[in-house]
Amino acid sequence: MSAHSPLRFWLSGKRHAEQDHFFRQTLEAQGWQEGDEQHWEAAWVTGMPPKAAFKVTSPGRVMNHIPGNAALTVKSRLHSGLSALRERTQRHYGASHPHTQRLNFFPLAYEMPHDYPALLEDAAAHPEKRWILKPTNASKGQGVQVLRDPTTAPLVPNWLVQEYIANPHTIRGHKYVLRLYMLIASIDPLRVYLYDQGFAKLASAPWSPDDIDNPFSQLTNPDINALNLDAEVPVEFIDLDRYRHWLREQGHDDQALFNQLRDLATLTALSGAEAMRARSQKDGADPRGCYELIGLDCLVDDQLKAWILECNLSPSLGICAKPEHGGVVEEAVKGALVRDMITLTGLDQPSRDACLFNPASLAAERERAGGFVPLYPSQETDRYLPFIGLPSLADYRLATEIAPLTLSFHSHGVSELIEGERLALYHHVSGSYFQLNDSAAMIWLLLSEGESVEAILEHLQAASGGQVELSTLTNDLWATLSLWWQHGLLAPEGRDISASSTAQSFRKQPGTWRSTLLFDHCYWSISSPQGPVADMIETSLAPLLETSDKAHEASLHILESANGYCITNDSRVISSRLHLDEIVPAITQFCLSSAALDQHLVLDIALLSGQEEHIACVLPARQSAQTLTKLKALARQHGLTLTRGARLSLDKPDILEPLNLPLEGTAFLFQERSHCSGLLWLDGHHPESTEPPSSLAVLGALLPFAMEGGDGLSHSGLSALQHLSQRTRLASAEDGTINQWLNQTLLLSSSHAAV
């Protein structure tokens, strides 16, 4: 390109023009012109660009995204990364160690569908907790809702159930979230900044713990609150200067809170660094040509503890608030944010350094940082070594130029195997086996003796007799340490060994509950995870459960799966992708299907049973809660028992054999085979109807609930079901009609019994 050719910027992505405004305005003021996908020196893409764009990044072609940023900006990935970091820290130092406690700044979250069982166990153990449901990769508050019942969480991908922080700090009684701006200026070496300005975004309705279904009270997203037509101020932004001043007026230590926020932001960036490095390498992106501006949303609770809620890709740069409600300051802050970002990244520099980033480059970058406060690396980089473990070589070189740094490690779960002068390592946790060459063996032995990485480098240099350059030795050492670190052979120095040896996972696997299910004169072994599943089975199927020494004829197992729960027997999966409240119905359905005999139909219907021979048959069992309530009332009034399931003889279609499955909340009485006095029709869809249904209508309603052991019914099965359907009586919505029919039926049956 000619020396006189103007520099070009490329604007792309799904966005409104307001998202580009400040970027365009700043660069055009310096003589830049708009280019296109092929011709650009600076790209500003809302959302993610095509992969091909990353392959051409360089110090002279700078993209405003880093490959792999989903490790932070997708809610489920953010939580997974932070959880992995906390679990690793706990494993090394113990749960009560200050290092582990520093990572308690993000709410527990469960990714659907594979974390559904863990969610239910947590909810059952802590019934006081509340939960919030979020799409894992949506913006502007879309789909976010408070979840009253965690068992109803969707068993499909791309949903996250997060613990709801029930004690938010409020401003004038309104819940708020802090929007902070974090800049990852580079991923290798990692350089992280936090802007000194941002906003408190207020909900438009006063917060109340009992008003959980009101999005204007519970959510702070401006796109949602702008819809609150009843609010005097639907969207309100308070800049951080005013917010901190207000905190001090309230007697709070604002600096302590913002120290928390800076630590939180740094640890969050570190949790995603490795994933971004790996993806950048895979996509062929030059780390010198990629940066990322992220919008951090943080909640402050009433103890002034900061919590991270999410990291936003391409944070909004439009003006959300009206001028009188903070819009003027909002525009000023966002404009300055973009200008300072452009200056810090060097886009406005006439020439950009194309060599490997070095301390002099860092000093120049920080001189032009404007309102961006450096987080990492810093004079306190050693505060983050327990979480990094082994920094990248570029990170290490940069950090040691800022402040002295000492790296030391211990072996972790490793047995040393020696044969002559040869050394091999076996890692008991992963099963990895390493046969070491002379150089690697020397490194391992020095590490085992407590030598620091810096001291090991000196030993290697001495052993080489000065024949190998220090940079080559350093590269080789890092390659060896990286391999061991990735496989878990190393743990950082200073860990609490006694605590780490007993440290448990954040979630313990539940034990197994076992019982015996007696159904249709057969004994089934049944098992499930202890906790809410076992409790529900014991409550709902109590009449069928017993302790028995008899041999089990078969088994049923309720298991946690990647999609909720599944039910298996000894040979196959019976049902899968089950919510908690679907488990007992699935067991019941399996019991019914297994009860089919030759020359019989199994009917999934409800039975009103008397003490003697008579049975009133009610169809179908899968009615509304209102219908079931009515049936329970009828059973109590007439001294009848309400059960589910029956077997119909093809030879004697007047005879029904109860299968005696309990219906929720009903009494249970084992019934033997007896005469069917009639079918009671409860029309839940047309309760106002007073005309009796035709036998064909009843037959059509019965067919979906009839099983004969195959896909359909035989001719004799259909004939028997048709015979049963012709014995129907109508029950309207008026209880008098039902009672009159039942009284007549029961009286007639009693007369027959007396004769």
Buried (B, 14 or more C-beta within 10 A) or exposed (E): EEEEEEBBBBBBBEBEEEBBBBBBEBBEEEEBEBBEEEEBBBBBBBEBBEEEBBEBBBBBBBBBBBBBBBBBBBBBBBBBBBBEBBBBBBBBBBBEBEBBBBBEBBBBBBBBBBBBBBBBBBBBEEEEBBBBBBBBBEBEBEEBBBBEEBBEBBBEEBBBBBBBBEEBBBBEEBBBBBBBBBBBBBBBBBBBBBBBBBBBBBBBBBBEEEBBEBBBBBBBBBBBBBEBEEBEBBBBBBBBEBBBEBBEEEEBEBEEBBEBBBBBBBBBBBBBBBBBBEBBBEBEBBBBBBBBBBBBBBBBEEEBBBBBBBBBBBBBBBBBBBEEBBBBBBBEBBBBBBBBBBBBBBBBEEEBBEEEBEBEBBEEBBEBBBBBBBBBBBEEBBBBBBBBBBBBBBBBBBBBBBEEBEBBBBBBEBEBEEEEEEBBBBBEEEEBEBEBEEBBBBBBBBBEEEBBBEBBBBBBBEEBEEEEEEEEBBEBBBEBBBBBBBBBBBBBBBBBBEBBEEBEEEBEEBEEBEBBBBBBEBBBBBBBBBBBBBEBBEEBBEBBBEEEEEEBEBBBBBBBBEBBBBBBBEEEEBBBBBBBEBBBBBBBBBBBEBBBBEEBBBBBBBBBBBEEBBBBBBBBBBBEEEBBEBBBEBBEEBEBBBBBBBBBBBEBBBBBBBBBBBBEEBBBBEBEBBBBBBBBBBBEEEEEEEEBBEBEBBBEBBBEBBBBBEEEBBEBBBEBBBBBBEBBBBBBBEEEBBBEBBEEBBEEBBEEEEE
